[in-house]
Amino acid sequence: MNYDGGNASGYALIFFILSLVVAWLIIYTAVRAAVGHALDRTNPRLVAEATTTPDAVHFAVSNMGTAPALDVTVRWFGTPPEAVLARTPIIGINARFEWVVPVGALPGETMLARKLTLQWTRDPDPSLPRPSTTCAVLVPSRLDAAG
């Protein structure tokens, strides 16, 4: 009985290539299903930071998302909506909005982690809901009493 090893190795190569293609399709589909919705969305993603100097606290809100944020308001977490710290009509993609509060850190002063509530809209229609996010910042304790 003659055994032709050439055909067997050809079938093995075809089976190996098909197995790789099927495995790649399965992995690609799983990854696309897991994160594809995040890749397709165009939403702002606002991030806040605070830098303390001896003279003041410098606040900045950056838009790291894929769409501009309109009518952005910033307030301390838990304060009423009318207690706005800062407001800007728009923060574009990869743009920053900055403001300064003239309360600097004293030597030996305790720093507190406080939360800022950032609210915005994606549409100029005021009847639509306003998304929001909360960001923690480190500020001097005297700013807690002033805020």
Protein Blocks (a to p, Z undefined) as FASTA:
>chain_A
ZZdfklmmmmmmmmmmmmmmmmmmmmmmmmmmmmmmmmmpccddddddddddfkbccddd
ddfbfbdcehiadddehiafklcfbdcfbdcehiacdddddbdcdehiacdddddddddd
fbfblkbccddddddddddfklmmmZZ
